[in-house]
Amino acid sequence: MELNAQYVFRAPPARVWDALMDPATIAACLPGCKQFEAIGVDRYRVKVTAGVAAISGTFEGTITLADKQPERSYRLVVEGRGGAGFANGESTITLTAAESGATVVEVAAVMTVGGLVAQVGQRLLATTARIMMDRFFKSFMLHLDS
């Protein structure tokens, strides 16, 4: 499954980058986040409660930040497992300065989902994944504005 999205933040790329690299900010903005702890350089153990349709559960896994090019881009690698199945994915996050002084964040993600959660169908999975991504970035925007 592929997801692409674009978000605009009223902050310069340096500020957006710093917030995206801050584990406390990520944990606060990540929907359903129950645990977010460092287990190495740019590697985190995470526990998230999530659901698709009538199937929900807790997923445990790792998030890794890779190929970092400060204030420009990075790769986000996610691996998670739970009673309802598994979700693995990779996103490229790109930051671009806008003429207005704002920052455009583009997300290009590829995910693989299996187990019970995969039985709900690709369209519903894609919609749920997009909703979760939008929730994260809406919360992130509020964090930047505060």
N, C-alpha and C positions, 0 to 999 in steps of 0.2 A: 504494500500500500504506500502511495506517495502523497505527501501533503506539502503545499507551498503556501506561504502567507507573507504579508508585509505589514509592518506596524510603524507608526511615526511617533516619536517622542520629542517633547519640547525641552530638549537638553542636548548639549554638545556630545559628540561621540566619546570623548574621554570620560564624561560622567556616566553615560550609559554603559560603557565598557566596564568601568569600576564596579557598578552595581551588578552587572551580569557575572562578574568574577567573585562576588561576595557571597560566601556560603549562607550567611544568615539571611540575606535578601532572597536568595533562591529558595531556601526552606520556607520563608514566610509567604512567598508568592505561589509556590507549587501546590495545586489543589490536592487535598487529601493527604498532605505530607505529615507523617507521624514521626519520622526519624531522618536526619540528614547529618552524617558525621564523616569527617575526613578519615581516610584509611591510607593515604599516601598523597603525593604531590598531584594535585588536580584530579584526584580520584575520591569518590564519596560512596559510602554505604547509605542506601535510602530505603525507607519503608513508606509505601503509599497505599491508601485505600481508594479504590476506583471501581467503577461499574459500567457495564454496557447492558442496556435493557434490564432484564430481570437478573442478570448475572453480575454479582459484585464480589469483591474480596480484597484481601490485603496482598500486595505484591512487595517482595523484597528483592533488592538487586544493587546494581552499581551504576553510577554516572561518572563518566570520564570526560574531561575537557582536553582536547588534543589539537595539535597543529595551530596553536595560538599565534596570531599576528595581531598584537595589541592595537586596539581601537579600530581594527578592520575586520577580522574574522576569526572563527574557531570552529572546530568540529565537536559535537556533543554526541557521545556514544552511551546508549542506555541498554542495560540488560536487566530484566526482571522476571521473577517467577512467583507464582502463588497457587492456591488451590484451584483457582478458576482457569489456570493456564499460564502462558508466558507471553512476554512482549519484549522484543529486541528492536533497536532502531538506531539510526544515525542521522544527525541533522548537521547541515552547514549553516552557520549563523553569520551573516554579513552585515556590517554597519557601514553606512554611507552618510557623510555630512550633507545636509540640504542647505541651499542658499539662505534660508530663513534662520539658520543656526540650529535647526532641529536635527534629529538623527533618524534615518530610515533603517529599520532592521528587517532584513529579509531572512526567511527561514525556508530551507529546502530539506524535507525529511523523507526518509524511507523507513518503513516499519514492517516487521514480521510478527504476526500474532498466531498463537496456537492454543490448543486445548479447548475447554468449554467456551471461553470468551470468543474464540474464532468461529463458533457455530452460529453466531447471530448474523453473519453476513458482512461482506466488505463495505457496503454502503453505510450501514449503521455504525460499523467500526470507524470508518473515515469521519463520519459526522461527530461521533463521540470524541475522537482524537482531536478534531478541529475545535470543538467546544472547550476541551481541556487546555489546549494551546491558547485559545483566546482568553480564557479565564486567567491563565498565568500572566499573559502580557497586559491584561487590564489591571490586575493587581500590581504588576511591576510598574505600570504607568502611575498608579496612585502612589506607590512608594517613591518614585522619582519626584512627584509633585509635592510631596510632604516635606 
